[in-house]
Each structure stands twice: as structure tokens, then as C-alpha cells.
């Protein structure tokens, strides 16, 4: 009977439980932290891409469109294409600029990686 009670007390020993719980939670926590970090970078680059579209449509609306100025307004984003429409219309007609850029490659440990491409559109009325 003494041996049974001694082995029963060994089964209740919880010295390694916290280490096992830590090992199970750390990968999930790291994925979450890296995901938040990558989302922040993508959101910042999306704001830069939107700024480039607004800058392009502002320039096109006043008749001073220059593609290089649009690209220079978003240096943190690799702009793939810029599309301008409505530049040859009448005063008051809408001018549209669509900017597409490769924002980043999201890379989250244990979840994988994939490229993110965003598009931003801005519209203004033609002034000149």
C-alpha cells in the first residue's frame, strides 16, 4: 500500500506542466505578433499608395500630370502601374487615377508567405 501512495504522489507532480504549456502557446503567440507587425507595414504602405493616387489625380485635374511625381510621392511602395482617364474632358468632368503597387511580401513564421498587391483609386473634377 505504501508503494501505491508514493507512485500516486509522483503522478500529481506538476513541475513540467508550465514548460509544456509554454511550448504550446509560444508558436501561436509568435504568429500573432508577426501578423500584427506585417499588417502594420501593409497598412502604412497602403496609405502611401493612396497618397500617390491622390497626388496623381490632383496633378491631372489642374493639367500638370507627371508620372514621375506620382511615383516619387510614394517612395516606400513599388508602384507597378498608373492609369489616368478623363484628362482630355471638359472642365468639371471627373478625372480618375488608379495606382497599383506591390506593397510587400507578408511572411509569418509557421503560416507561410504571400505577396500583397493593392490598388488605390482617386477621382477629382477637371479644373483646367
Secondary structure, 3 states (H helix, E strand, C coil): CHHHHHHHHHHCCCCCHHHHHHHHHHHHHHHHHHHHHHHHHHHHHHHHHHHHHHHHHHHHHCCCCCHHHHHHCCCCCEEEEEEEECCCCCCCCEEEEEEEEEEEEEEECCCEEEEEEEEEEEEEECCC
